[in-house]
């Protein structure tokens, strides 16, 4: 049995400004406080390892957790946020040109379709499979993963549907499964479960935020 504690990063400056974040988008002061709150929760759990996305907001969230519970932290590009359109990085969500482009992407979201340089359905599905395989192959049994809202949903959707995951199913998870900053989700992996070794145990628990 392996337990994966998925933690969305704390509030970032991009979250507050309602703009598309970049790899270097930092946490706000409130985001660092949120990270400290989830770190206190993790201190009560039998954590063996903290993994973090290499993007600043998730990296720093992971570092705060690791320092509080005195467990080593490692970082991987497997857990970065889904890559958007570079042309609109740091631009507002409601930018007319960007909004129009994303509308086209979501209307055509599916195998083989790519609008420009975004991470498309095939990319997201492949990375989710690689990330889950990587986690199952780690020797640690209790792992915190500090990652991002959108990629957490892709990861969960792949855990549920596996290789048969369709674009429609993935899109449904991305659009309907809300995730709070430092929201805690828990996956369990058990090889003995015949139909699917992955079990979604908790989703978006943010009681630590009051």
N, C-alpha and C positions, 0 to 999 in steps of 0.2 A: 504493500500500500504506500502510495506517495501522495502528499498533500501540497498543492500549489496555492499560495496566497497571492492573488493578483491585486495590486494596488495602483489605482490611477494616481498620477502625480498631483501634487498640491496645486492650488490656484496659480496660474501663470499671468504674466503681464499681457499676453495675447488674449487670454480668457477675459480679462477685465476690459480690454480695448475692443473686443469683438473683431479681431483680425486673425488672419491665417498665421499660425505660428511658424517659426523657423527652428532649426536645430539648436540655435543659441538662445532662444527665448527663455528668460529666467523666471524663477518663482517670484511672486510678490511677498511682502512681509506676512500677509495672511496665509499665503501658500506654505511658507516655512513653518508657520504656527500649526497649520493643518498637518504637515509632515511630522511635527513633534507629537501631535495627538495620536496619529496612527502608529508612531513608534512606541508610544506607551502601551497601546493595545498589543503590539507585536512582542513587547517585553513579557507578556503573559503567555506567549505561545512557544512551543518547542522548536524554534527556528534554527536550522543548520547553516543556512546560506541566504544572502541577499543578492539577487541579480537585478540589474537596472539597465534601462535603455541608455544609450550613449548621448541622447539629447539632454541638454542642460537641465530642464525642468524635472525630468524623471531621474536623471543621474543624481541631482542634488537631493531629491526625495529619498532615493535609495541610500545615499550616504548618511542622511540624518537618521534613518532607521537603523542602519548598520552600526553607527556610532553609539546609539542609545542601548542597543541590545548586545554590543560587543561581539559582533559576528562579522566575518569578512564580507566584503562586497566585491562583486565582479560585474563587468559591464559588457553588453553585447548589442550589436546592430540588429540582431534578430527581433528585438523588442521595441524598436523605434516606432514612431507614429506612421500611419499610412501616408505615403508621399503624395502630396497634392500637386497642383500645377505650379511650377516654379515661377511662372509669369505673375502670379497673384500672391506670392509669398509676402507676408506682412501687410497686405491690403485688406480693407474691411470686408466682412462677410457680405455686406450688401452692395459691394461694388457692382454696377450694372453689367459690365463686360464679364466679370468673374461669375456672377450669378447665372448669366446666360450660358456660359461654358459648362458650369456644373450641372445645369438642367439637362443639357445634351448628354453629358456623361451618365447621369443617373437613368435617363430614358433608354440608353443603349448599354447599360452595365451588363456585361456578360462575356463569355469566353471569346477571346480573340479581338475584342474591341478595345481600342486605345484612342483617346482624343488627341493627346499631345505627349507630355513627358510624365504624366501621373502614374502612380502605381495602380495598375488596373486589377480586375477581378482575378485573373490568372496569377498575377504577382502576389496578391494578398493571400490567396488560397495556398500557394506554394510556400510562402514564408510562414504561414500559420502551421502548416504541416511540419516544416523544419523546426520551428520553435517548440512544438509539442514533443517531437521526437527527441530533441536536445534535452528537454526537461526529464523525459522518461529515462534517458541514458545517464543522467547525473547520479552519482552515488548517494547524494543527500536525499533524505525522505521528506523534509519539511523546508520548502523554499519560498521565500518572498520574491515576487517579481514586480518591480516598480516600472510601470509602462504607461500607456496612453489610452484615452477613452475609445477612440475608433478601433485601434488595433486589438484592444481587449475584447471588443465585440466580435471582431473577425475570428479571434482565437477561440472564443466560446462557441461560435457557430461551427467551427471546424471540429471542436471537441464533441459536439452533439451529433453532427452529420458525417464526419469523417470525409473520406475521399469522394463520397457521393454528393458533397455539398454543392448546391446550385447557386447561381447568381441571385436568383429570387430569394432563396433562403438567407443567403449572406446579407443581402440588402435589407431584408426584414429585421435581422438582428441589429444592423447598423442604425436603422431608422427608429426602432421601437424599444430598444433596451437602453434606457438612460443610465448614465454613470456619473456620480458626483465626484468632485475632486477629492482624492484620497479615499474614495469608496472602495470597500474591500469585497472581493469576490473570491470564492474558494472552489477549486477543482480537486477532485480526488481521482487517482489513477490506480486501478486494481486489475492486474492481468487475469485474475480469476473470473472477472465478469465477462461472460461469453459474448453477449450482443454488442457491448461497447465498454471498453475498459475505463472510459472517462465518465465521471459523474459530476454534474454541477451541483454543489452542495450549498453555496451561498452566492447571492448576487447583490452588489451595491449596498452593502451594510455600511452606513456612515453614522452610526449611533455615537461614535467618538466625537462627532462635531456638535453634538447637542441639538 
